Amino acid sequence: MILALASAPRPAGLAALYALLSARHPRRVLAAYLVAGFVFSVAIGLMIVSFFHGVDVRREGTTLNALVEMLAGAVALGYAAGVGTGRAELPSRGNSAGGRQARMIERLQQPSVGTAAVAGVATHLPGLFYLVALNAIVADGGSVAAGIAAVLLFNAIWFVSAFAAVVYFLIRPGAARRAFGRASAWARKHARGTTVLVFAVVGAYLFVKGTYNLVE
């Protein structure tokens, strides 16, 4: 749940939602964006959980999971430090990935259903936190049903803000556009600080948790 909440504030996803809310006929493209992103993310999680089901990870996997959490925590802390000091660029700035994101957002000004679906996938590619969460689900050694439930819970938390935004738009479209316009502007302005805070807090959590589990 912690990792899912940390995955939610993606500036690219917020910008894509705002662009789709501003489209001439937004309902179909919003549905395509959300369904494609959710189905893709869940499918990735289910494939990983299903692939590793049946492997005896309850003992060796506990140590491996702790090491993965420590490594992921160190990577997250390093990234937070790099962004905070200006040595590392945000994904939306200064590199080819940022250029692709900018072009994608521009295409969403007049989107087709297919373009919106592609954007839904592109803005919900598995990141560090999702991969660590999947590692924890596998290491737990539970049943397939438990793994499926955990994957669905992660994605439900990750997507809940986007679903809530669409519901708000359906009820009050004008107010939703204005609210997301302000939120998108705020996210662009504070992207660096938000990134540093999220990666520092979650990185410290993962590193401490992994260290504790390793020496316990």
PLY file of the C-alpha trace (Angstrom):
ply
format ascii 1.0
element vertex 216
property float x
property float y
property float z
element edge 215
property int vertex1
property int vertex2
end_header
0.00 0.00 0.00
2.87 2.38 0.80
4.55 1.66 -2.53
1.25 2.06 -4.39
0.64 5.46 -2.81
4.19 6.49 -3.68
3.60 5.50 -7.31
0.49 7.69 -7.66
1.96 11.21 -8.01
3.36 10.96 -11.55
3.45 14.40 -13.23
3.19 12.83 -16.70
-0.01 11.04 -15.74
-1.50 14.22 -14.32
-0.60 16.16 -17.45
-2.11 13.45 -19.67
-5.36 13.47 -17.69
-5.58 17.26 -17.93
-5.03 17.12 -21.68
-7.75 14.50 -22.09
-10.18 16.43 -19.88
-9.69 19.38 -22.21
-10.44 17.38 -25.36
-13.54 18.14 -27.43
-15.15 14.74 -26.70
-13.35 13.54 -23.56
-15.44 10.62 -22.30
-14.36 7.95 -24.79
-10.68 8.94 -24.69
-10.68 9.09 -20.88
-12.16 5.58 -20.75
-9.55 4.32 -23.23
-6.73 5.94 -21.23
-7.79 4.45 -17.90
-8.77 0.99 -19.15
-5.59 0.54 -21.21
-3.32 1.72 -18.41
-5.04 -0.37 -15.75
-5.24 -3.55 -17.83
-1.59 -3.26 -18.92
-0.32 -2.66 -15.38
-2.40 -5.48 -13.89
-1.34 -7.85 -16.68
2.35 -7.19 -15.98
1.82 -7.88 -12.30
-0.17 -11.05 -12.86
2.37 -12.43 -15.32
5.21 -11.97 -12.82
3.26 -13.40 -9.90
2.03 -16.36 -11.95
5.49 -17.07 -13.35
7.08 -17.34 -9.89
4.20 -19.21 -8.25
5.24 -22.58 -6.96
8.88 -21.65 -6.44
9.93 -22.26 -2.84
10.83 -18.72 -1.83
9.72 -18.77 1.78
13.22 -19.17 3.23
15.75 -18.17 0.58
13.24 -15.66 -0.78
13.06 -13.86 2.56
16.77 -13.03 2.37
16.54 -12.18 -1.32
13.54 -9.93 -0.70
15.42 -8.09 2.05
18.41 -7.58 -0.25
16.15 -6.32 -3.04
14.50 -3.87 -0.64
17.88 -2.62 0.58
19.14 -2.17 -2.98
15.93 -0.47 -4.11
16.05 1.80 -1.08
19.64 2.76 -1.84
18.76 3.45 -5.49
15.77 5.59 -4.48
17.85 7.55 -1.96
20.60 8.05 -4.53
18.08 9.30 -7.09
16.54 11.68 -4.55
19.99 13.04 -3.74
20.86 13.40 -7.41
17.65 15.27 -8.24
17.97 17.44 -5.15
21.53 18.50 -6.00
20.79 18.91 -9.72
23.09 16.05 -10.76
20.16 13.98 -12.01
17.40 15.23 -14.28
13.72 14.50 -13.88
12.31 12.09 -16.51
10.24 14.94 -17.96
13.25 17.21 -18.53
16.39 17.23 -20.50
16.42 13.79 -22.13
14.86 11.78 -24.92
12.26 10.21 -22.61
11.16 13.69 -21.59
10.91 14.69 -25.24
8.72 11.68 -25.99
6.47 12.53 -23.04
6.12 16.12 -24.24
5.18 14.97 -27.74
2.68 12.50 -26.30
1.00 15.23 -24.22
0.89 17.47 -27.30
-0.86 14.73 -29.31
-3.42 14.40 -26.53
-4.70 17.91 -27.27
-6.73 16.36 -30.12
-6.65 12.68 -29.18
-8.05 9.59 -30.81
-9.11 6.58 -28.77
-5.96 4.75 -29.86
-3.69 7.62 -28.86
-5.35 7.84 -25.46
-4.90 4.09 -24.93
-1.21 4.31 -25.82
-0.83 7.21 -23.40
-2.49 5.16 -20.68
0.13 2.47 -21.11
3.05 4.90 -21.48
2.22 6.78 -18.27
1.81 3.58 -16.25
4.89 1.60 -17.16
6.20 -0.39 -14.16
8.55 1.74 -12.11
10.92 0.99 -9.24
8.19 0.93 -6.59
5.93 -1.42 -8.54
8.77 -3.85 -9.18
9.71 -3.84 -5.49
6.07 -4.46 -4.57
5.89 -7.40 -6.98
9.08 -8.79 -5.49
7.50 -8.61 -2.02
4.34 -10.35 -3.26
6.38 -13.17 -4.78
8.61 -13.50 -1.70
5.55 -13.82 0.53
5.07 -17.29 -0.94
1.28 -17.13 -0.80
-1.26 -18.66 -3.12
-1.98 -17.45 -6.64
-5.26 -15.99 -5.39
-3.44 -13.99 -2.70
-0.94 -12.75 -5.27
-3.71 -11.70 -7.66
-5.49 -9.87 -4.83
-2.28 -8.04 -3.91
-1.65 -6.99 -7.52
-5.22 -5.75 -7.87
-4.96 -3.84 -4.57
-1.74 -2.13 -5.65
-3.25 -1.03 -8.95
-6.54 0.04 -7.39
-4.62 2.39 -5.07
-2.38 3.56 -7.90
-5.33 4.39 -10.20
-7.85 5.61 -7.62
-7.00 9.30 -8.08
-7.39 9.01 -11.87
-10.74 7.24 -11.54
-11.88 9.84 -9.00
-10.91 12.62 -11.41
-13.02 11.08 -14.18
-16.01 10.69 -11.85
-15.62 14.32 -10.78
-15.47 15.35 -14.43
-18.67 13.47 -15.23
-20.45 15.27 -12.37
-18.94 18.74 -12.77
-16.93 19.00 -16.01
-16.11 22.70 -15.80
-14.92 22.54 -12.19
-12.90 19.40 -12.92
-11.05 21.06 -15.81
-10.21 24.09 -13.66
-9.08 21.95 -10.74
-6.87 19.78 -12.90
-5.44 22.82 -14.63
-4.32 24.15 -11.26
-3.06 20.73 -10.16
-1.11 20.23 -13.38
0.51 23.66 -13.07
1.41 22.97 -9.43
2.89 19.58 -10.34
5.09 21.12 -13.05
6.27 23.85 -10.68
7.03 21.53 -7.77
8.05 18.40 -9.67
11.62 18.45 -8.35
10.68 18.90 -4.71
7.91 16.30 -4.87
10.23 13.78 -6.52
12.94 14.30 -3.91
10.45 13.96 -1.04
8.75 10.80 -2.36
11.96 8.98 -3.29
13.74 10.01 -0.08
10.92 8.89 2.21
10.18 5.62 0.40
13.89 4.93 -0.14
14.60 5.33 3.57
11.61 3.09 4.40
12.78 0.35 2.03
16.40 0.50 3.15
15.54 0.35 6.87
12.94 -2.40 6.33
15.31 -4.48 4.20
18.16 -4.08 6.71
15.89 -5.07 9.60
14.59 -8.16 7.80
18.11 -9.18 6.81
19.60 -9.08 10.34
16.48 -10.32 12.13
0 1
1 2
2 3
3 4
4 5
5 6
6 7
7 8
8 9
9 10
10 11
11 12
12 13
13 14
14 15
15 16
16 17
17 18
18 19
19 20
20 21
21 22
22 23
23 24
24 25
25 26
26 27
27 28
28 29
29 30
30 31
31 32
32 33
33 34
34 35
35 36
36 37
37 38
38 39
39 40
40 41
41 42
42 43
43 44
44 45
45 46
46 47
47 48
48 49
49 50
50 51
51 52
52 53
53 54
54 55
55 56
56 57
57 58
58 59
59 60
60 61
61 62
62 63
63 64
64 65
65 66
66 67
67 68
68 69
69 70
70 71
71 72
72 73
73 74
74 75
75 76
76 77
77 78
78 79
79 80
80 81
81 82
82 83
83 84
84 85
85 86
86 87
87 88
88 89
89 90
90 91
91 92
92 93
93 94
94 95
95 96
96 97
97 98
98 99
99 100
100 101
101 102
102 103
103 104
104 105
105 106
106 107
107 108
108 109
109 110
110 111
111 112
112 113
113 114
114 115
115 116
116 117
117 118
118 119
119 120
120 121
121 122
122 123
123 124
124 125
125 126
126 127
127 128
128 129
129 130
130 131
131 132
132 133
133 134
134 135
135 136
136 137
137 138
138 139
139 140
140 141
141 142
142 143
143 144
144 145
145 146
146 147
147 148
148 149
149 150
150 151
151 152
152 153
153 154
154 155
155 156
156 157
157 158
158 159
159 160
160 161
161 162
162 163
163 164
164 165
165 166
166 167
167 168
168 169
169 170
170 171
171 172
172 173
173 174
174 175
175 176
176 177
177 178
178 179
179 180
180 181
181 182
182 183
183 184
184 185
185 186
186 187
187 188
188 189
189 190
190 191
191 192
192 193
193 194
194 195
195 196
196 197
197 198
198 199
199 200
200 201
201 202
202 203
203 204
204 205
205 206
206 207
207 208
208 209
209 210
210 211
211 212
212 213
213 214
214 215
